[in-house]
Amino acid sequence: MMITTLDKIVGQPRAVDLLSRSLENENISHAYLFTGPPGVGKMTTALAFARAIIAKGDRDSDLFFQEGLHPDLLVIEVPEGNSFILKEQISKELIPWIGVKPYRAKHRVVIIRDSQLMRKESANALLKTLEEPPSYGVIILCADVDAITETIISRCQIVRFYTLAQEIISSVLVSAGVEEDKAYRAALLSQGNLELAEKFSRQDNEEQLWELAGQSITSLAGPDRLAIFDTADRIKENLEFMAGMMETILRDVMVYKQTGQSNLLIIPQNSTLADSLPPLDYERARQALERIRVLKEYIRYYLNKSLISIHIAREIYQVWQ
């Protein structure tokens, strides 16, 4: 696990400034809640902040971070094959671990990734530790949405993160060696999510996926209801990418049908596809775009991709019915 430093975090100056000042003033809270949209750097910042906290008490900490993780840092994540953080991860892993004094540093730091996925029993298990934390303990919760219980929120210092600008994402990708055109398209598709943009930029079959997305929209714009299931079957293998591409095409088609101006489109070439499609219901298109954004979030949580594919295809199909 690569762990950067706070000065390398991009696009989140408020969060970095707040955390840097707390380090300088040695005013480190026992608990933080990093909250904001997915893929904007919450986990990266949490790891960088943990590294800085530990380094204040262990001058040789960089040697451990270069090899992997420091013995005074624990990361809790959703287990493979599960959709939630389990109660046992809190009661049998986190609590005993943070109950032991630091091995090398002055603090022990726990990061809970996707903490919005803690069920009630997991949150309740954590609550007592937040109420009576050890003097050396620091707990950082990273959450994509404000769906954590108020009792947890009230015991944490809130650090807010914001959607990244397209220019920032493009710049990060180009600096990592991605071609400018591909970086630009990946940044557009990601909608402010750097993590997703990086995945898009690594796709080798981007042109084929765009072609499939266009074909899928064309098929769903027809009267045959079976197109919903045919499309779902075709897009589920690359669902994260296909959902973003189809959402982009639908948005462009709606805008072009309303304005006739290709310069307003995310992908100007989508004007040709828009011309070939029948008239659509603009209100249904707007609602479909909102629902697809929600459905895209479900993909991250390891839910049934076949079912999500069907729902996405049905939303687009209804735009033309």
C-alpha beads as a LAMMPS data file, in Angstrom:
LAMMPS data file: protein, C-alpha beads

321 atoms
320 bonds

1 atom types
1 bond types

-500.0 500.0 xlo xhi
-500.0 500.0 ylo yhi
-500.0 500.0 zlo zhi

Masses

1 110.0

Atoms # bond

1 1 1 0.000 0.000 0.000
2 1 1 1.592 3.234 -1.218
3 1 1 1.318 6.044 1.328
4 1 1 2.025 9.593 0.201
5 1 1 2.561 12.766 2.252
6 1 1 0.079 15.572 2.939
7 1 1 1.899 18.025 0.683
8 1 1 1.258 15.713 -2.294
9 1 1 -2.545 15.658 -1.859
10 1 1 -4.238 17.419 -4.800
11 1 1 -7.491 19.347 -4.959
12 1 1 -8.312 19.399 -1.232
13 1 1 -6.546 22.500 0.169
14 1 1 -8.993 23.079 3.039
15 1 1 -8.637 19.560 4.395
16 1 1 -4.853 19.563 4.024
17 1 1 -4.551 22.971 5.703
18 1 1 -6.705 21.908 8.655
19 1 1 -4.763 18.688 9.200
20 1 1 -1.377 20.340 8.735
21 1 1 -2.208 22.990 11.341
22 1 1 -3.335 20.341 13.826
23 1 1 0.034 18.619 13.385
24 1 1 1.991 21.854 13.767
25 1 1 0.053 22.841 16.894
26 1 1 0.153 19.281 18.246
27 1 1 -3.620 19.467 18.560
28 1 1 -4.483 16.020 17.228
29 1 1 -8.042 14.870 17.862
30 1 1 -8.835 11.336 19.033
31 1 1 -11.317 10.862 16.165
32 1 1 -11.885 12.313 12.681
33 1 1 -14.608 11.853 10.093
34 1 1 -13.384 12.425 6.535
35 1 1 -16.578 12.860 4.507
36 1 1 -17.284 13.701 0.874
37 1 1 -17.899 12.186 -2.573
38 1 1 -16.182 8.913 -3.537
39 1 1 -12.770 8.920 -5.175
40 1 1 -11.706 12.439 -4.168
41 1 1 -8.783 11.532 -1.907
42 1 1 -10.247 10.803 1.532
43 1 1 -8.432 7.497 1.978
44 1 1 -5.213 8.828 0.450
45 1 1 -5.328 11.807 2.815
46 1 1 -6.134 9.589 5.803
47 1 1 -3.064 7.456 5.098
48 1 1 -0.879 10.549 4.632
49 1 1 -2.181 12.076 7.868
50 1 1 -1.604 8.808 9.742
51 1 1 1.927 8.706 8.380
52 1 1 2.569 12.253 9.616
53 1 1 1.129 11.524 13.078
54 1 1 3.258 8.404 13.484
55 1 1 6.382 10.137 12.168
56 1 1 6.179 12.707 14.990
57 1 1 6.992 9.933 17.458
58 1 1 9.067 7.576 15.327
59 1 1 11.916 9.091 13.330
60 1 1 12.458 5.807 11.477
61 1 1 8.804 5.382 10.476
62 1 1 9.529 5.967 6.771
63 1 1 11.450 2.695 6.664
64 1 1 8.279 0.843 7.697
65 1 1 6.042 2.754 5.311
66 1 1 8.387 2.022 2.415
67 1 1 8.082 -1.680 3.154
68 1 1 4.322 -1.637 3.735
69 1 1 2.491 -0.591 6.877
70 1 1 3.787 0.635 10.211
71 1 1 3.013 -1.545 13.284
72 1 1 1.166 1.413 14.838
73 1 1 -1.231 1.785 11.885
74 1 1 -4.302 -0.412 11.367
75 1 1 -6.629 -0.222 8.340
76 1 1 -10.145 -1.676 8.565
77 1 1 -11.916 -2.367 5.240
78 1 1 -14.951 -4.253 3.995
79 1 1 -13.843 -7.912 3.817
80 1 1 -13.674 -9.509 0.389
81 1 1 -17.005 -11.056 -0.534
82 1 1 -18.955 -8.868 1.910
83 1 1 -20.911 -5.644 1.495
84 1 1 -20.510 -4.326 5.057
85 1 1 -17.920 -3.824 7.789
86 1 1 -18.575 -6.616 10.260
87 1 1 -19.092 -6.188 13.986
88 1 1 -16.252 -8.665 14.607
89 1 1 -13.826 -6.369 12.792
90 1 1 -14.546 -3.711 15.399
91 1 1 -14.933 -5.844 18.539
92 1 1 -12.243 -8.465 17.852
93 1 1 -9.750 -6.541 15.713
94 1 1 -9.913 -2.785 16.249
95 1 1 -10.726 -2.593 19.955
96 1 1 -8.073 -5.074 21.187
97 1 1 -5.497 -3.518 18.834
98 1 1 -6.012 0.066 19.962
99 1 1 -6.068 -1.109 23.591
100 1 1 -2.358 -1.929 23.335
101 1 1 0.120 0.922 23.739
102 1 1 2.066 2.071 20.656
103 1 1 4.834 -0.222 19.489
104 1 1 7.198 2.488 18.194
105 1 1 5.353 5.819 17.899
106 1 1 3.488 8.038 20.367
107 1 1 0.145 7.268 18.736
108 1 1 -1.692 4.268 17.330
109 1 1 -3.842 5.187 14.318
110 1 1 -6.833 3.269 12.973
111 1 1 -8.394 4.088 9.595
112 1 1 -11.867 2.727 8.799
113 1 1 -12.406 2.845 5.043
114 1 1 -15.996 3.129 3.745
115 1 1 -17.197 3.611 7.308
116 1 1 -20.693 4.367 5.996
117 1 1 -20.874 0.605 5.493
118 1 1 -20.799 -0.093 9.208
119 1 1 -24.086 -1.654 10.259
120 1 1 -25.732 -0.521 13.492
121 1 1 -24.098 -3.267 15.555
122 1 1 -20.643 -2.360 14.190
123 1 1 -21.184 1.336 14.945
124 1 1 -22.388 0.518 18.453
125 1 1 -19.294 -1.606 19.060
126 1 1 -17.107 1.355 18.052
127 1 1 -19.026 3.906 20.096
128 1 1 -17.548 3.063 23.511
129 1 1 -13.989 3.434 22.185
130 1 1 -14.911 6.834 20.747
131 1 1 -16.422 7.873 24.074
132 1 1 -13.448 6.690 26.156
133 1 1 -10.453 6.637 23.776
134 1 1 -6.949 5.827 24.992
135 1 1 -4.764 8.922 25.164
136 1 1 -2.549 7.618 22.347
137 1 1 -5.379 6.492 20.045
138 1 1 -6.492 8.215 16.825
139 1 1 -9.416 6.864 14.776
140 1 1 -10.071 8.168 11.242
141 1 1 -13.376 7.271 9.585
142 1 1 -13.655 7.754 5.808
143 1 1 -17.232 7.994 4.525
144 1 1 -18.653 8.684 1.063
145 1 1 -22.020 9.801 2.396
146 1 1 -23.394 11.263 5.620
147 1 1 -25.084 7.999 6.554
148 1 1 -23.271 7.442 9.838
149 1 1 -25.222 7.616 13.091
150 1 1 -25.309 10.990 14.819
151 1 1 -23.751 9.485 17.961
152 1 1 -20.626 8.651 15.921
153 1 1 -20.554 11.987 14.075
154 1 1 -20.844 14.000 17.290
155 1 1 -17.676 12.391 18.665
156 1 1 -15.524 13.145 15.614
157 1 1 -13.875 16.205 14.135
158 1 1 -15.425 16.641 10.683
159 1 1 -13.074 17.107 7.715
160 1 1 -14.952 17.732 4.461
161 1 1 -13.735 16.778 1.004
162 1 1 -15.074 18.082 -2.298
163 1 1 -15.477 16.944 -5.900
164 1 1 -12.266 17.402 -7.875
165 1 1 -12.186 19.747 -10.860
166 1 1 -11.791 18.144 -14.255
167 1 1 -8.576 20.090 -14.848
168 1 1 -7.017 18.700 -11.662
169 1 1 -7.872 15.121 -12.580
170 1 1 -6.538 15.548 -16.135
171 1 1 -3.306 17.029 -14.786
172 1 1 -2.814 14.149 -12.326
173 1 1 -3.349 11.569 -15.075
174 1 1 -1.016 13.313 -17.535
175 1 1 1.690 13.566 -14.872
176 1 1 1.302 9.806 -14.394
177 1 1 2.021 9.228 -18.098
178 1 1 -1.504 9.102 -19.567
179 1 1 -1.937 10.648 -23.029
180 1 1 -3.657 14.042 -22.901
181 1 1 -6.713 13.039 -24.960
182 1 1 -7.273 9.904 -22.906
183 1 1 -6.735 11.826 -19.666
184 1 1 -9.291 14.410 -20.791
185 1 1 -11.937 11.778 -21.600
186 1 1 -11.266 9.886 -18.369
187 1 1 -11.614 13.093 -16.348
188 1 1 -14.910 13.928 -18.061
189 1 1 -16.341 10.467 -17.462
190 1 1 -15.227 10.326 -13.840
191 1 1 -17.360 13.317 -12.777
192 1 1 -14.819 14.451 -10.198
193 1 1 -13.802 10.968 -9.029
194 1 1 -10.019 10.571 -9.395
195 1 1 -10.100 6.895 -8.460
196 1 1 -12.586 6.183 -11.246
197 1 1 -10.657 8.362 -13.711
198 1 1 -7.520 6.319 -13.064
199 1 1 -9.474 3.135 -13.830
200 1 1 -10.845 4.637 -17.047
201 1 1 -7.364 5.696 -18.135
202 1 1 -6.082 2.120 -17.801
203 1 1 -8.707 0.684 -20.163
204 1 1 -7.083 -0.746 -23.294
205 1 1 -10.358 -1.307 -25.164
206 1 1 -11.828 2.163 -24.702
207 1 1 -12.929 2.555 -28.348
208 1 1 -14.769 -0.776 -28.323
209 1 1 -16.547 0.141 -25.093
210 1 1 -17.673 3.498 -26.506
211 1 1 -18.987 1.701 -29.581
212 1 1 -20.861 -0.792 -27.412
213 1 1 -22.303 2.045 -25.305
214 1 1 -23.589 3.807 -28.434
215 1 1 -25.089 0.601 -29.798
216 1 1 -26.766 -0.033 -26.464
217 1 1 -28.374 3.429 -26.424
218 1 1 -29.615 2.918 -29.990
219 1 1 -31.093 -0.461 -29.106
220 1 1 -32.810 0.904 -25.981
221 1 1 -34.321 3.788 -27.989
222 1 1 -36.437 1.269 -29.922
223 1 1 -39.772 -0.325 -29.001
224 1 1 -38.485 -3.825 -28.175
225 1 1 -38.601 -4.302 -24.398
226 1 1 -36.294 -7.328 -24.688
227 1 1 -33.524 -4.814 -25.467
228 1 1 -33.388 -4.119 -21.705
229 1 1 -32.232 -7.653 -20.944
230 1 1 -29.988 -7.950 -24.019
231 1 1 -28.244 -4.690 -23.098
232 1 1 -27.902 -5.661 -19.442
233 1 1 -26.223 -8.892 -20.449
234 1 1 -23.755 -7.057 -22.719
235 1 1 -22.745 -4.304 -20.285
236 1 1 -22.475 -6.192 -16.980
237 1 1 -18.908 -7.423 -17.616
238 1 1 -17.566 -3.846 -17.759
239 1 1 -20.407 -2.266 -15.831
240 1 1 -18.464 0.482 -14.054
241 1 1 -17.179 1.818 -17.383
242 1 1 -20.313 1.160 -19.410
243 1 1 -22.578 2.903 -16.886
244 1 1 -20.450 6.054 -17.084
245 1 1 -20.283 5.976 -20.863
246 1 1 -24.010 5.393 -21.344
247 1 1 -24.813 8.131 -18.833
248 1 1 -22.550 10.517 -20.773
249 1 1 -24.126 9.626 -24.117
250 1 1 -27.664 10.007 -22.751
251 1 1 -26.810 13.401 -21.294
252 1 1 -25.306 14.522 -24.617
253 1 1 -28.280 13.240 -26.609
254 1 1 -30.703 15.102 -24.326
255 1 1 -28.725 18.355 -24.573
256 1 1 -28.318 18.118 -28.348
257 1 1 -31.990 17.311 -28.915
258 1 1 -32.874 20.436 -26.918
259 1 1 -30.287 22.873 -28.291
260 1 1 -28.829 21.483 -31.516
261 1 1 -25.409 22.748 -30.347
262 1 1 -22.596 20.174 -30.409
263 1 1 -20.243 22.539 -28.557
264 1 1 -22.317 21.963 -25.399
265 1 1 -21.708 18.213 -25.442
266 1 1 -19.231 16.321 -23.298
267 1 1 -18.320 14.278 -26.380
268 1 1 -19.129 16.445 -29.455
269 1 1 -19.252 13.374 -31.735
270 1 1 -22.374 12.248 -29.902
271 1 1 -24.330 14.744 -32.030
272 1 1 -24.245 12.227 -34.894
273 1 1 -25.778 9.543 -32.705
274 1 1 -28.373 12.011 -31.403
275 1 1 -29.474 12.800 -34.958
276 1 1 -30.124 9.104 -35.607
277 1 1 -32.349 8.649 -32.543
278 1 1 -36.093 9.342 -32.243
279 1 1 -37.430 12.173 -30.035
280 1 1 -37.152 11.560 -26.305
281 1 1 -39.011 12.593 -23.180
282 1 1 -36.790 15.256 -21.576
283 1 1 -38.228 14.915 -18.080
284 1 1 -37.789 11.145 -18.168
285 1 1 -34.233 11.637 -19.434
286 1 1 -33.446 13.970 -16.529
287 1 1 -34.893 11.509 -14.031
288 1 1 -33.020 8.618 -15.664
289 1 1 -29.707 10.457 -15.320
290 1 1 -30.350 11.036 -11.608
291 1 1 -31.236 7.389 -11.027
292 1 1 -28.244 6.118 -13.001
293 1 1 -25.935 8.180 -10.783
294 1 1 -27.408 6.410 -7.757
295 1 1 -27.151 2.992 -9.406
296 1 1 -23.481 3.645 -10.208
297 1 1 -22.796 3.989 -6.494
298 1 1 -24.187 0.504 -5.880
299 1 1 -21.522 -0.966 -8.185
300 1 1 -18.823 0.007 -5.664
301 1 1 -20.496 -1.957 -2.902
302 1 1 -20.283 -5.371 -4.584
303 1 1 -24.030 -5.694 -5.098
304 1 1 -25.589 -7.830 -7.860
305 1 1 -24.176 -6.445 -11.113
306 1 1 -26.722 -8.262 -13.279
307 1 1 -29.560 -6.589 -11.390
308 1 1 -27.901 -3.165 -11.533
309 1 1 -27.361 -3.620 -15.290
310 1 1 -31.047 -4.349 -15.800
311 1 1 -32.069 -1.268 -13.810
312 1 1 -29.709 0.992 -15.802
313 1 1 -30.939 -0.401 -19.113
314 1 1 -34.584 -0.023 -18.056
315 1 1 -34.061 3.612 -17.015
316 1 1 -32.659 4.440 -20.444
317 1 1 -35.336 2.419 -22.277
318 1 1 -38.130 4.361 -20.557
319 1 1 -36.743 7.661 -21.842
320 1 1 -38.099 6.809 -25.301
321 1 1 -41.371 5.163 -24.275

Bonds

1 1 1 2
2 1 2 3
3 1 3 4
4 1 4 5
5 1 5 6
6 1 6 7
7 1 7 8
8 1 8 9
9 1 9 10
10 1 10 11
11 1 11 12
12 1 12 13
13 1 13 14
14 1 14 15
15 1 15 16
16 1 16 17
17 1 17 18
18 1 18 19
19 1 19 20
20 1 20 21
21 1 21 22
22 1 22 23
23 1 23 24
24 1 24 25
25 1 25 26
26 1 26 27
27 1 27 28
28 1 28 29
29 1 29 30
30 1 30 31
31 1 31 32
32 1 32 33
33 1 33 34
34 1 34 35
35 1 35 36
36 1 36 37
37 1 37 38
38 1 38 39
39 1 39 40
40 1 40 41
41 1 41 42
42 1 42 43
43 1 43 44
44 1 44 45
45 1 45 46
46 1 46 47
47 1 47 48
48 1 48 49
49 1 49 50
50 1 50 51
51 1 51 52
52 1 52 53
53 1 53 54
54 1 54 55
55 1 55 56
56 1 56 57
57 1 57 58
58 1 58 59
59 1 59 60
60 1 60 61
61 1 61 62
62 1 62 63
63 1 63 64
64 1 64 65
65 1 65 66
66 1 66 67
67 1 67 68
68 1 68 69
69 1 69 70
70 1 70 71
71 1 71 72
72 1 72 73
73 1 73 74
74 1 74 75
75 1 75 76
76 1 76 77
77 1 77 78
78 1 78 79
79 1 79 80
80 1 80 81
81 1 81 82
82 1 82 83
83 1 83 84
84 1 84 85
85 1 85 86
86 1 86 87
87 1 87 88
88 1 88 89
89 1 89 90
90 1 90 91
91 1 91 92
92 1 92 93
93 1 93 94
94 1 94 95
95 1 95 96
96 1 96 97
97 1 97 98
98 1 98 99
99 1 99 100
100 1 100 101
101 1 101 102
102 1 102 103
103 1 103 104
104 1 104 105
105 1 105 106
106 1 106 107
107 1 107 108
108 1 108 109
109 1 109 110
110 1 110 111
111 1 111 112
112 1 112 113
113 1 113 114
114 1 114 115
115 1 115 116
116 1 116 117
117 1 117 118
118 1 118 119
119 1 119 120
120 1 120 121
121 1 121 122
122 1 122 123
123 1 123 124
124 1 124 125
125 1 125 126
126 1 126 127
127 1 127 128
128 1 128 129
129 1 129 130
130 1 130 131
131 1 131 132
132 1 132 133
133 1 133 134
134 1 134 135
135 1 135 136
136 1 136 137
137 1 137 138
138 1 138 139
139 1 139 140
140 1 140 141
141 1 141 142
142 1 142 143
143 1 143 144
144 1 144 145
145 1 145 146
146 1 146 147
147 1 147 148
148 1 148 149
149 1 149 150
150 1 150 151
151 1 151 152
152 1 152 153
153 1 153 154
154 1 154 155
155 1 155 156
156 1 156 157
157 1 157 158
158 1 158 159
159 1 159 160
160 1 160 161
161 1 161 162
162 1 162 163
163 1 163 164
164 1 164 165
165 1 165 166
166 1 166 167
167 1 167 168
168 1 168 169
169 1 169 170
170 1 170 171
171 1 171 172
172 1 172 173
173 1 173 174
174 1 174 175
175 1 175 176
176 1 176 177
177 1 177 178
178 1 178 179
179 1 179 180
180 1 180 181
181 1 181 182
182 1 182 183
183 1 183 184
184 1 184 185
185 1 185 186
186 1 186 187
187 1 187 188
188 1 188 189
189 1 189 190
190 1 190 191
191 1 191 192
192 1 192 193
193 1 193 194
194 1 194 195
195 1 195 196
196 1 196 197
197 1 197 198
198 1 198 199
199 1 199 200
200 1 200 201
201 1 201 202
202 1 202 203
203 1 203 204
204 1 204 205
205 1 205 206
206 1 206 207
207 1 207 208
208 1 208 209
209 1 209 210
210 1 210 211
211 1 211 212
212 1 212 213
213 1 213 214
214 1 214 215
215 1 215 216
216 1 216 217
217 1 217 218
218 1 218 219
219 1 219 220
220 1 220 221
221 1 221 222
222 1 222 223
223 1 223 224
224 1 224 225
225 1 225 226
226 1 226 227
227 1 227 228
228 1 228 229
229 1 229 230
230 1 230 231
231 1 231 232
232 1 232 233
233 1 233 234
234 1 234 235
235 1 235 236
236 1 236 237
237 1 237 238
238 1 238 239
239 1 239 240
240 1 240 241
241 1 241 242
242 1 242 243
243 1 243 244
244 1 244 245
245 1 245 246
246 1 246 247
247 1 247 248
248 1 248 249
249 1 249 250
250 1 250 251
251 1 251 252
252 1 252 253
253 1 253 254
254 1 254 255
255 1 255 256
256 1 256 257
257 1 257 258
258 1 258 259
259 1 259 260
260 1 260 261
261 1 261 262
262 1 262 263
263 1 263 264
264 1 264 265
265 1 265 266
266 1 266 267
267 1 267 268
268 1 268 269
269 1 269 270
270 1 270 271
271 1 271 272
272 1 272 273
273 1 273 274
274 1 274 275
275 1 275 276
276 1 276 277
277 1 277 278
278 1 278 279
279 1 279 280
280 1 280 281
281 1 281 282
282 1 282 283
283 1 283 284
284 1 284 285
285 1 285 286
286 1 286 287
287 1 287 288
288 1 288 289
289 1 289 290
290 1 290 291
291 1 291 292
292 1 292 293
293 1 293 294
294 1 294 295
295 1 295 296
296 1 296 297
297 1 297 298
298 1 298 299
299 1 299 300
300 1 300 301
301 1 301 302
302 1 302 303
303 1 303 304
304 1 304 305
305 1 305 306
306 1 306 307
307 1 307 308
308 1 308 309
309 1 309 310
310 1 310 311
311 1 311 312
312 1 312 313
313 1 313 314
314 1 314 315
315 1 315 316
316 1 316 317
317 1 317 318
318 1 318 319
319 1 319 320
320 1 320 321
